[in-house]
Amino acid sequence: MKLVFSFLFFILVLCFGSNQDKCHKNTVVFRNNLFVSHSTLKVHCKSRNDDLGEHFVKFQDPAYNFSFHDHLALTTIFKCNLWKGARLEYHRNFTAYEGAPIYRCGALYTWDIRDDAIYLAKNDKPEQLMYSWIKG
């Protein structure tokens, strides 16, 4: 059984490893739509291998985004921390992207950051309320 699994894994690596150039990168986007407060949004995301650092997105500035290929052998996960408010007194920690069991190409995760909550639209489908802000 282990031999069959190893063989199938090897075939998957050959197929997807050679097609990575044809596979569009996945993208995660953070839009500051804090219309009421007009506060700056602070974003800090990291995965198992990459710390993307802190980014500050002012109200009506272009969105902050990053793109990547899913890791073939390990599930790609990006965890993010967001802060908003005059003194960054509101925050939220969450998983902004988690890869699928199969190799994913060209996924678009758009996080719409609003005064009331944080919303997500996957691949341009209607957005959904995902998280409320935590004060403190």
N, C-alpha and C positions, 0 to 999 in steps of 0.2 A: 504494500500500500504506500509506503514511504517513497518507493521508487516511482510510482505513478504520479504522486504529488510533485516530486522533484522534477520529473519530466514535464509535467504541465506548467509548472512555474518557469522552467527554462524556456518553454515555447512562448509564454507570455512576455518574458523579458526580451526575447528576440523580436517579437512582433511590435511591442510598444516601444522598446528602446530604439529601434531603427526608425520609428515613425514619429518620434518626438518633435522633429522639425515640422511635420505636417500638422501636429496637434497645437491649436492655439492655446496660449496661456490662459489660465483662470485669472479673474480680476476681482478685487475687493475694493469698493468705493465708499468713502465717507463724505456725505454732503452736509454742510452746516446750514440748516434751515431753522435757526433759532430766531424766528421773526420777532417775537415779543421782547426777548432780552437783548438781542443783537450781541450776545456774548461770544467770546472766542471758544472754540472747541479744541480740546487737547486730546490727541490720539496717541496711544502707545500699543503697538502690536508685536507679538513675537510667536515664533513656532519653536519646535524642538531644536532647530539648527540656526535660526535667524532671529536676531533682535533688530527690529526695524527702527528703533529709537522713537523719540518724542517728536510729534508734529503738531503745529498749531494752525488751525484753520479759522480765519476770521469770517464773520458773517458776510455772505455774498462773494467770498473769494472762491477761486476754482476748488473743486473737490480734491481731497487727498485720496490717492489710490495706489495700489501696488499689484503687480502681476507675477505669476509663478506657474510652474508645472507641478502637478501632483507628484509626490514621491512614489515610485513604483512599488517598493517593498514595504514601506511603512505608510500608515494613513497620515496625510497632511492635515495638520490642525494649526490654525492661527487663533490665538487667544488675544483679546484686546481689552484695554482699559480706556474709558472715555471720561472726561471731566468737562463740566460747563459751569457757568455762573461767574459773577464778578470776582469771586475769590476761589473759583474752581471748587465750590462747596458741594456740588452735585456730581456723582460719579456712577459708573456702572462697569463691572467686569463681566465678560461673556466670551463665548466661542463665536468668532465672526465667520469662520469657515472651517468645515470639516470635510475631508475628502470622502469619496464613495468607495465601496469595496472594489469597484473597477476603476480603471484609469479615467479621469474626467478631463475633457478638453473644452476650453472656451466658456466656462461658467462665468456668469456675471452676478456678483452679490452686491447690491446697492443698499447701503445703510443710510437712511434718511434720518438725520438727527434733528429732533424738534424739541421745543420747550417742554411739552407734556410727556414725551416718551421717545423711544427709539424704534424705528420701523425698518423692515427688510423687504426688498423686492428681489426675487431670484429670477435671473434670465428675463428681465422686463415683464414678468407677470405682476399682477396687482400686489401692492405691498401689504404687509401684515404687521400689526402691533406685536413687538417682540419683548420689549423690556421697559419698565418704568425706571425713573431716576431714583437714586438713593441719596439722601442728604446726610452730610456728616463726614 
